[in-house]
Structures are given as C-alpha cells and as structure tokens.
Amino acid sequence: MASNVVNVTSPEHFKTLLSEDLNRVSLLNFWAPWAEPCAAFNKVVEETAARYPQVLFLNVEAEEQADISESFDIEAVPSFIVLRGHSLLARHSGADASLLNSLLSQHSATTSAPSSNVAASTLTSAEPSRPRTEEEITARCHEIMNKHKVVLFMKGNPSAPKCGFSRQTVGLLREKGVEFAWFDILSDDDVRQGMKRVNDWPTFPQIILNGELVGGLDILKEMIESGEWDEMYLEEDK
C-alpha cells in the first residue's frame, strides 16, 4: 500500500490526520467489506494514490467508523469525498474512477484549473488588479452568460453545491441530460451583485439559456413539467 494511503482506525485518528496539514488535499474513501463494488474501487483508490503522492488517501470503513460516516451524511458505499484541510471540495456516491481522477487533477494542482465532467464545465473570474467599474461588471456578467448555451450561476459547484436550491437545479439539469457551464457566485462578489442588477433577479441559482435569463429553480421545474424547457432548449438544434 502506498505511503499516502491510510486506513482510519478511529475518529481521533481521523481528526489527527486531517489536522496535520490544513492546505493538503485529502480523499476520503468510504467502503464496506460486504459491498462488492467497494473491493474493485479500493484497488482504484490505491492505484490512484500512486499518481497523486501529494494527496492523502483515507480509507474509512463506513459501518465500523459510523461517527465519521454520519458526520459526512454517507448513505451508500462506495462514496468518496475530497477535502482541503477541513473544507469540502467535492463528494460523490458511487464508484466513478474517471470522476475521481478529474477531481484530484483539478484540486491537487498548485494552480486552480477549470474543472469539467460529462455534464458541466466551470467559468472562473480572474482576480482584478483594481476595483471594477459598474460598466465592467455588467460586461463581465454578459460575457459569462454567453459563454455557453446553458450557464448556471450557482452557489458552489455541481460536485459540492453550497445551497439546497443549487443542488436541486444541478440534479434537474443532469436528469434532462443538459450540458451546462457553471459559475460559482460565491467566488466573485462583483459578479454576484452584478447578476442581480443585470437580470433584475435577486436570488440564486439563475439559469441562463442562449444568453438570456430563464429564471430560478421554481421556474425551471415548471418549464420542465410543461415541456417548455425542451422546446426552448432544442429549438436551435432543429
């Protein structure tokens, strides 16, 4: 077993390991001996650990370490969680080796790289060298809105939404098979406040289709139920 792979033996052991370096990325692999998919995924985790020596891989036997599992709301195995120190970066229920590698590639890099998966890609803001003017903020908002056919302005990211409304919106878009770009409004307060003014819409998430505001979660639900979403989304492809 690689030196950066550790089997967690107790909650105290777990806390000690995480606290050793609060800038280090850790992968928590929740598993159970009776779950057949875990055996194969544990091997994937060990092989992946060899490619990411800077990442700490923690194997947590879910039922044996119930306190740890409950603290992370683990409901199924295998499940994995990516942390930086004590901060949640991403979580996934299931044995998805490609997603695991993608998340580690993104978060273990010394510089932040755009993340992507089958359904979503991220849009990030460069740190401004001076305060933006209102005109610049408005222009930036429109630029992001037109980066992709569907853009989701949300709190957090699709792997780790930071509000229930964002989580539900991501789920609905993925259920519909919608490829979308996303922007974490918590990462840029200029854009966060600017989007409220540009679209005259005070809350998030905001769903953008073809550069125009569709609305929030409730409106998306209504449009999907009525079939209006499919009509608008597929219109350009006809």
C-alpha positions, 0 to 999 in steps of 0.5 A: 500500500502506498505511503499516502494511503491510510486506513482510519482506525478511529475518529481521533485518528481521523481528526489527527490526520486531517489536522496535520496539514490544513492546505493538503488535499485529502480523499476520503474513501468510504467502503464496506467489506460486504459491498462488492463494488467497494473491493474493485474501487479500493484497488482504484483508490490505491492505484490512484494514490500512486499518481497523486503522492501529494494527496492523502488517501483515507480509507474509512470503513463506513459501518465500523467508523459510523461517527465519521460516516454520519458526520459526512451524511454517507448513505451508500458505499462506495462514496468518496469525498475530497477535502482541503484541510477541513473544507469540502471540495467535492463528494460523490456516491458511487464508484466513478474512477474517471470522476475521481481522477478529474477531481484530484487533477483539478484540486491537487494542482498548485494552480486552480484549473477549470474543472469539467465532467460529462455534464458541466464545465466551470467559468472562473473570474480572474482576480482584478488588479483594481476595483471594477467599474459598474460598466465592467461588471455588467460586461463581465456578467454578459460575457459569462452568460454567453459563454455557453448555451446553458450557464448556471450561476450557482452557489458552489459547484455541481460536485459540492453545491453550497445551497439546497436550491443549487443542488436541486437545479444541478440534479434537474439539469443532469436528469434532462441530460443538459450540458451546462457551464457553471459559475460559482457566485460565491467566488466573485462578489462583483459578479454576484451583485452584478447578476442581480442588477443585470437580470433584475433577479435577486436570488440564486441559482439563475439559469441562463439559456442562449444568453438570456435569463430563464429564471430560478429553480421554481421556474425551471421545474415548471418549464420542465413539467410543461415541456417548455424547457425542451422546446426552448432548449432544442429549438436551435438544434432543429 
